[in-house]
Amino acid sequence: MNPYIKRVGRNRAKLKKVSLDRFRITVFKSSRNISAQIIDDKINKTIVSASSTEKDMKKDKKKKTELSIAIGEILAKRAAQKKINKVYFDRGGYKYHGRIKALAESLRKNGLSF
């Protein structure tokens, strides 16, 4: 089995044991774009999402780290509109560093707690 997939499953299983009453923020990044979404695991539905592929984000050219910070701000505002403030951060198989760290810090700064 692919070690990346094993790591993702291991991280997610640990997080689900600890955080039963919270929503999950999951992150996906490619070489150019980044997206994040808040998921309710009880009903397996995405509640809020934000991505760098949205029309608003494509207008102005930003560096990838700046893009991550902007996505964090947008996702936090959309979550606040849905009255979501407690979540847990599922980084998937990515290291908590660089763009993933920038996104997480931006989410925290804009009102989400995890």
C-alpha positions as CSV (number, residue, x, y, z in Angstrom):
1,M,0.0,0.0,0.0
2,N,1.1,3.5,-0.7
3,P,2.8,5.1,2.4
4,Y,1.0,8.4,1.7
5,I,-2.4,6.7,1.9
6,K,-1.5,4.9,5.1
7,R,-0.4,8.1,6.7
8,V,-3.6,9.9,5.7
9,G,-5.7,7.1,7.2
10,R,-3.7,6.9,10.3
11,N,-3.9,10.7,10.9
12,R,-7.7,10.8,10.2
13,A,-8.4,7.8,12.5
14,K,-6.6,9.4,15.4
15,L,-8.4,12.7,14.9
16,K,-11.8,11.1,14.7
17,K,-11.3,9.3,18.0
18,V,-10.4,12.6,19.8
19,S,-12.9,15.0,18.3
20,L,-16.4,13.6,18.1
21,D,-18.4,16.7,18.5
22,R,-16.6,19.0,16.1
23,F,-16.5,19.4,12.3
24,R,-13.4,18.6,10.3
25,I,-11.4,20.9,8.2
26,T,-9.7,19.0,5.4
27,V,-7.0,20.4,3.1
28,F,-5.9,19.6,-0.4
29,K,-3.0,21.1,-2.1
30,S,-1.5,20.7,-5.6
31,S,1.6,22.3,-7.0
32,R,-0.4,25.4,-7.9
33,N,-3.7,25.5,-6.0
34,I,-5.0,24.8,-2.5
35,S,-8.5,24.1,-1.2
36,A,-10.0,23.5,2.2
37,Q,-13.5,22.4,3.3
38,I,-15.4,21.9,6.5
39,I,-17.0,18.5,6.7
40,D,-19.6,17.1,9.0
41,D,-18.5,13.5,9.5
42,K,-21.8,12.4,11.0
43,I,-23.7,13.0,7.8
44,N,-20.7,12.9,5.5
45,K,-21.5,16.3,3.9
46,T,-19.4,19.3,3.1
47,I,-20.8,22.4,4.9
48,V,-18.4,25.1,3.8
49,S,-15.5,25.2,1.3
50,A,-13.0,27.6,-0.2
51,S,-10.6,27.1,-3.1
52,S,-8.0,29.0,-5.0
53,T,-9.7,27.9,-8.2
54,E,-12.7,30.2,-7.6
55,K,-13.2,33.1,-9.9
56,D,-12.6,35.7,-7.2
57,M,-9.2,34.2,-6.4
58,K,-8.0,34.0,-10.0
59,K,-8.3,37.8,-10.6
60,D,-5.1,38.9,-8.9
61,K,-1.8,37.1,-9.0
62,K,-0.5,36.1,-5.6
63,K,2.3,33.9,-4.4
64,K,1.2,30.4,-3.2
65,T,1.7,31.1,0.5
66,E,-0.3,34.4,0.2
67,L,-3.0,32.4,-1.6
68,S,-3.2,30.0,1.4
69,I,-3.6,32.9,3.8
70,A,-6.4,34.3,1.7
71,I,-8.2,30.9,1.5
72,G,-8.0,30.7,5.3
73,E,-9.6,34.1,5.7
74,I,-12.4,33.3,3.2
75,L,-13.1,29.9,4.8
76,A,-13.2,31.4,8.3
77,K,-15.7,34.1,7.2
78,R,-17.9,31.5,5.6
79,A,-17.8,29.3,8.7
80,A,-18.7,32.2,10.9
81,Q,-21.8,32.8,8.7
82,K,-22.8,29.2,9.5
83,K,-22.0,29.7,13.2
84,I,-19.1,27.3,13.2
85,N,-16.2,28.1,15.5
86,K,-14.9,24.8,16.9
87,V,-13.3,22.4,14.4
88,Y,-10.4,20.0,14.1
89,F,-7.7,20.4,11.5
90,D,-7.1,17.4,9.2
91,R,-3.9,18.1,7.3
92,G,-4.2,14.8,5.5
93,G,-0.8,13.5,4.5
94,Y,0.8,16.9,4.3
95,K,3.4,18.1,6.8
96,Y,2.3,21.0,9.0
97,H,4.7,23.4,7.3
98,G,4.7,26.0,4.5
99,R,1.3,26.5,2.8
100,I,-0.5,24.2,5.2
101,K,0.8,26.0,8.2
102,A,0.0,29.4,6.7
103,L,-3.6,28.2,6.1
104,A,-4.0,27.0,9.6
105,E,-2.6,30.1,11.2
106,S,-4.9,32.3,9.0
107,L,-7.9,30.2,10.1
108,R,-7.0,30.6,13.8
109,K,-6.4,34.4,13.4
110,N,-9.9,34.8,11.8
111,G,-11.8,33.1,14.6
112,L,-11.8,29.3,14.2
113,S,-10.4,27.4,17.2
114,F,-8.7,24.0,16.8
